[in-house]
Amino acid sequence: MNKRTIAKLCFGLIAILTSIASAQEDDSKDRGKSISESEFLSAVKSSFKVNNDAEWKRFTDPTLTICNKTMDRPSGAQVKQILQREKSSITLPKHGNYMGNWEKGKIWVEGAHGGRIGLPGFADADNPAKPNGANCYACHAVDPNFPQNGNMGPSLTNFGKIRGQSTAIQKYTYEYIFNAKAFNPCSLMPRFGHGEGHLLTAEQIADVVAFLLDPKSPVNLPKRDTP
């Protein structure tokens, strides 16, 4: 390799490194900037399509607005305001019980349908005629025999075995699933029973409670031996 070729390679390498350094500097500057709520919503709306504009309400309600603006660090006054508002949204199922049918609850816990953004015709669009599921395994371990789970949330295995099935436990579990933000103002857990676009009905939530608490549920039984 002659000196002229080596010089060209060196100049080329210098140009590449300079370009990378410049891009990193620009990226660093961008990371220091914050965007407004309206800029964020504009970007989201241009990127995702919904079946109807009412679906955007679940991204723009007062609680999420406060959590977004404060980076999930609301003031004491804001926390009190959020907890009161979210607690008031919780209602009982028509049958009046906190616990429903654990076998139905198993279906809702495993179901991943619902809560996606997409227009009819897209492969992942929700069919409004099909009941929603909670997709609990995306964040939690629940049934020890279920093949996979996420770890964003705590394990719920042996939930009822550990806590029992008292009325107080039933009520707490039901209300937390219905609206986690009634307990933790900026919780990442979906508010399954909250608002017009709720993901689960009150009856489905009671079924999920039964799946977690009922002694006959696989959640509270030993893991089966596998071959």
C-alpha positions in Angstrom: 0.0 0.0 0.0 1.6 3.3 -1.1 1.7 6.6 0.9 -1.0 8.2 -1.2 -3.5 5.4 -0.5 -2.6 5.4 3.3 -3.2 9.2 3.3 -6.6 8.9 1.6 -7.6 6.2 4.2 -6.5 8.4 7.1 -8.4 11.4 5.8 -11.5 9.2 5.2 -11.3 7.9 8.7 -10.9 11.4 10.2 -14.0 12.5 8.2 -16.0 9.5 9.5 -15.0 10.1 13.2 -15.7 13.9 12.8 -19.2 13.0 11.5 -19.9 10.6 14.3 -18.7 13.1 16.9 -20.9 15.8 15.4 -23.9 13.5 15.4 -23.3 12.6 19.1 -23.0 16.2 20.0 -26.3 17.0 18.3 -28.0 14.0 20.0 -26.7 15.1 23.3 -28.2 18.6 22.8 -31.5 17.0 21.8 -31.6 14.8 24.9 -31.4 17.9 27.0 -34.5 19.4 25.5 -38.1 18.9 26.7 -41.2 18.9 24.6 -44.6 20.3 25.5 -47.7 18.1 26.0 -49.2 19.5 22.8 -46.0 18.6 20.8 -46.0 15.1 22.3 -49.7 14.5 21.4 -49.2 15.9 17.9 -46.3 13.5 17.3 -48.4 10.5 18.7 -51.4 11.4 16.6 -49.3 11.6 13.4 -47.8 8.2 14.1 -50.8 6.2 15.3 -54.3 5.8 13.9 -57.4 5.0 16.0 -60.8 3.7 15.2 -62.4 6.9 16.6 -61.1 10.1 18.2 -62.7 9.3 21.5 -59.9 6.7 22.0 -57.5 9.6 22.5 -59.2 10.5 25.8 -57.3 7.7 27.6 -54.0 9.5 26.8 -55.1 13.0 27.7 -57.1 12.8 30.9 -56.1 15.1 33.9 -54.2 12.4 35.8 -51.9 11.5 32.8 -51.4 15.1 32.0 -50.1 15.8 35.6 -47.9 12.7 35.5 -46.5 13.6 32.1 -45.8 17.2 33.1 -44.1 16.3 36.4 -42.2 13.3 35.0 -44.2 11.0 37.4 -43.3 13.2 40.4 -46.6 15.0 41.3 -46.7 17.3 44.3 -48.4 16.4 47.5 -51.5 18.4 46.5 -51.5 16.8 43.1 -51.2 13.3 44.6 -54.2 14.0 46.8 -56.2 15.3 43.9 -55.3 12.3 41.7 -56.1 9.7 44.4 -59.5 11.2 45.1 -60.4 11.5 41.4 -59.3 7.9 40.5 -60.9 6.4 43.6 -64.2 7.9 42.7 -64.2 6.0 39.3 -64.3 2.6 40.9 -67.6 0.7 40.7 -68.8 -2.8 41.7 -70.0 -5.4 39.1 -73.7 -5.8 38.7 -73.7 -9.0 40.8 -72.2 -6.9 43.7 -69.3 -9.2 44.5 -65.6 -8.6 44.4 -64.9 -12.1 43.3 -66.4 -13.8 40.2 -65.5 -17.0 38.4 -61.8 -18.0 38.5 -62.0 -20.1 35.4 -63.3 -17.1 33.4 -60.6 -15.0 35.1 -58.0 -17.4 33.7 -59.2 -16.5 30.2 -59.1 -12.8 30.8 -55.6 -12.9 32.4 -54.2 -14.9 29.5 -56.0 -12.8 26.8 -54.0 -10.2 25.0 -56.8 -8.7 22.9 -57.6 -5.1 23.6 -55.8 -1.8 24.2 -53.9 -1.7 20.9 -54.0 1.3 18.5 -54.8 0.4 14.9 -57.4 0.7 12.2 -59.6 -2.2 11.0 -57.8 -4.2 8.4 -54.4 -4.0 10.2 -53.2 -7.4 11.5 -53.0 -6.2 15.1 -56.2 -4.1 15.1 -58.7 -5.0 17.9 -62.0 -6.5 16.9 -64.6 -4.6 18.8 -66.9 -7.7 18.8 -64.3 -9.7 20.8 -64.0 -9.3 24.6 -60.8 -7.8 25.8 -58.2 -9.5 27.9 -55.9 -8.1 30.5 -52.6 -9.5 29.1 -51.3 -9.8 32.7 -48.4 -12.0 31.7 -46.8 -9.1 29.8 -45.8 -7.8 33.2 -46.4 -10.5 35.9 -45.8 -14.1 36.7 -49.2 -15.4 37.7 -49.9 -19.1 37.1 -46.7 -21.1 37.8 -47.6 -23.4 34.9 -47.9 -20.7 32.3 -44.9 -20.9 30.0 -43.7 -17.3 30.1 -44.1 -13.9 31.7 -42.7 -10.4 32.0 -41.0 -9.0 35.1 -42.0 -5.3 35.0 -44.5 -6.0 37.8 -44.2 -8.2 40.9 -44.9 -11.9 40.8 -48.5 -12.8 41.6 -47.9 -16.5 42.0 -49.5 -17.8 45.2 -51.3 -14.5 45.5 -54.3 -15.9 47.4 -52.3 -18.5 49.3 -50.2 -15.8 50.8 -52.9 -13.2 51.4 -56.0 -15.3 52.0 -59.5 -14.5 50.8 -60.9 -12.0 53.4 -63.3 -9.4 52.2 -60.7 -6.7 52.8 -58.2 -8.6 50.5 -60.9 -9.1 47.9 -61.9 -5.4 47.9 -58.2 -4.2 47.7 -57.4 -6.6 44.9 -60.5 -5.6 42.9 -60.0 -1.9 43.4 -56.3 -2.1 42.5 -57.0 -3.9 39.3 -59.9 -1.6 38.5 -57.8 1.5 38.9 -54.2 1.2 40.1 -53.9 5.0 40.0 -56.3 5.2 43.0 -53.4 3.8 45.0 -50.3 4.9 43.1 -50.9 8.2 41.3 -48.6 7.6 38.3 -48.6 3.8 38.3 -47.5 2.1 35.0 -50.3 -0.5 35.5 -53.3 0.1 33.2 -56.5 1.3 34.8 -58.5 -1.7 33.6 -61.9 -0.5 34.6 -61.5 3.2 34.2 -63.4 5.5 31.9 -65.4 5.1 28.6 -62.6 3.1 26.9 -62.1 0.7 29.8 -60.2 -2.5 28.9 -62.2 -4.8 31.2 -65.8 -4.8 32.5 -66.4 -4.8 36.2 -67.5 -8.4 35.9 -64.3 -9.4 34.2 -62.2 -7.7 36.9 -64.1 -9.7 39.5 -63.2 -12.9 37.6 -59.6 -11.9 37.6 -59.7 -11.4 41.4 -61.1 -14.9 41.7 -58.3 -16.2 39.5 -55.8 -14.6 41.9 -57.5 -15.5 45.2 -59.5 -18.7 44.8 -57.8 -21.7 46.5 -58.8 -23.9 43.5 -57.1 -21.6 41.0 -53.8 -22.8 39.6 -52.3 -19.5 40.9 -52.5 -21.0 44.4 -51.6 -24.6 43.7 -48.1 -26.2 43.4 -46.5 -26.2 40.0 -47.3 -29.4 38.0 -44.4 -31.8 37.3 -43.6 -31.9 33.6 -41.9 -34.7 31.6 
